[in-house]
Amino acid sequence: LRAAVQELCRQASRALEQGHNILILSDRGVSPEFAPIPSLLATGAVHHHLIREESRTRCGLIVETGEAFEVAHFAMLIGYGAGAVNPYLAFETAAAMLEEAVYTPPGLSEEKAAANYLKAIDHGLLKIFAKMGISTLQSYRGAQIYEAVGLAPEVIHCAFEGTHSRVAGVGFDVIARE
């Protein structure tokens, strides 16, 4: 896992050197042979790597993940540097539910279901921002207003630099074995 995160950070730097200004971190295409880096770890690691290289302001960071489906997931990804989140699995799940007639309110199309979902996520994020006294998404992005519980200092330094942690825990080696 440590090597994969380091390689992801190198690829991000290389993409910036090649003139790209939008980086997309995606966990599509996972398989038993190709496990994803957890999206929050990947987002935080790339965000902090680019800050350390003094190149973070040169790019936008988009996270395309099947892991994000609740408001808290979006809030964490944005709080650790994501400028946008594409919850592709949530959209695919809603489409499958409509197709299989698991949930079929009258007049609900795939597009309307996606719009309703995004509206609910937006309202949830606004509620979180308001509770924190933050009024804009730009102020929340990268704010890292969370506390880490159960992560080793090496993981916090890599992906969550500046995040307070009273309880240490698993590091890359432990995560890789599980």
N, C-alpha and C positions, 0 to 999 in steps of 0.2 A: 504494500500500500504506500509506504514511504516513497519508494522508487517511482511509482505511478504518479503520485502527487508532484514530485520533483519534475518529472517529464512533462506533465501538464503545464506547469509553470514555465518551463523552457519553451514549450510550444507557443504559449501566450506571448512571451517576449519576442520570439521569432516572428510571429504574425504581425506584431507592431513594427518590427524592423522592416518587414516587407510592405508596410504602408497600410495595413488593415486598421480600421478604427472602430470596428464592432467585433467583439469576440463572443462566440456562442459556445457555451458549455452544455453538452447534451449527453444524456444517458440512454438515448435510443440505441437499439441494436445490441442490448445486453443478452448474454446467453450463459449457460453453465461454464463455458470456456472463457468468456469475456465479461467479468463482473465489473459493475460500475464503481467509481469512486462516489461515496455519498455526496449528494448535490450540495449540501451546506458546507462540507469539508472542501470540496472542489472550489466553490464560490469564494469562500473565505481565503483559501490558499492562494488563488490567482489574484484576488483583490490585494492582499497584503504583499505578495511577491511584487506586483506592479508598483505598489506604494514604495517599497524598499528600493526599487530601481528608478524611482521618480518618474514613472511613465503612466501612472494610473489615470491621470487627467486626459490622456491622449486617446482613450477608448471608452466605449460603452460595453457593458457586460450583460449579456442575455443568458438566462438559464432555461434550458428546455429539459424538463424532468417529469418523470412519472411519479416521483415522490411527493410532489406538492399537490395537495387536494384540500387542505383545510386552511383557514385564514392564518393561523399561527405559522404554518409552513412558509407562506408567502412573506409574512412579516420577518421571519428569521432570515430568509434569503435576501430580502431587500436590506435588512439591517446589517448584513455582512457584505454588501456591495453590489448586489444584482440591480440593474436598471430596469429589467423586465423579466417576467417569468412566464414561460409557456407550459401550462400543465397539460401536456398532450394526452396523458392517460385519463385524466378527469373528463376531457372532451370525448375521448373514444368510449369511455364507460357510459356516458350519458347517451351517446349515439346508439350504442349496443342495447341499452335499456329501452330506448324508443323502438328500435328495430325488432326486438324480441317481445315487444308489448308488455314488458315488465312494469313500465310506468308510462301510461298514455293518456294524459289529460287532453281534452278536446282542443284542437288547434295548436298543439305544441309541436313545433318543428325542431329539427336539429339546431338550426341557427338560433331560434328563440331560446332553446334550452341552454345553449352556450352563452347567450347574452344574459340570461337570468343568473347563471352561475357567476359570470364576471361581475355583475352588478352586486351580488351578495358578497363576493370577495372584496370589492371596492368599499362597500359599506362597513364590512368588518375591519378592513385596514384603517378606515377613517376613525372608527371607534377606538382602535388601539392607539392611533396617533393622538387622539384627543385625550385619552387617559394619561399619556406621557407628556402632555403639554406641547406637542409638536403639531404644527399646522400644515406642513407640506411634505410631500413624498421626498423631495430633494433634501429636506432637513433630516429625514429618517434614514435615507440611504447611507449605509456605512456607519451609522451612529453607534452600533454595538452596545445597545443599552441592556444587554443580557448578562447573566452570570453563568459561568460554566460549572457544571457539577459532574465529577467523575472523569475528567480528561487530564492526562499527564501534561506537564508544562511544555514538552516538546510539541504536542499537538496544538496547544494554545498558541505557542510562538509561531508555528507554521501557518495556521489558518485563522486564529482568533486573537491576534496580538492586541494587547490592551484590555482584554476581557478579564474581569475579576474572577477568581476561582478560589474558594475556601477549601474545597475537597478535591484532591488529586485523584487520578484513576488510571484508566487504560491509555496506553501509548500506541504508537504504530505497530510495534512488534506484537502486542497482545491482540490488537484489532486484526492483524493479518492472520493470526492462528485460529481465530474463532470462525 
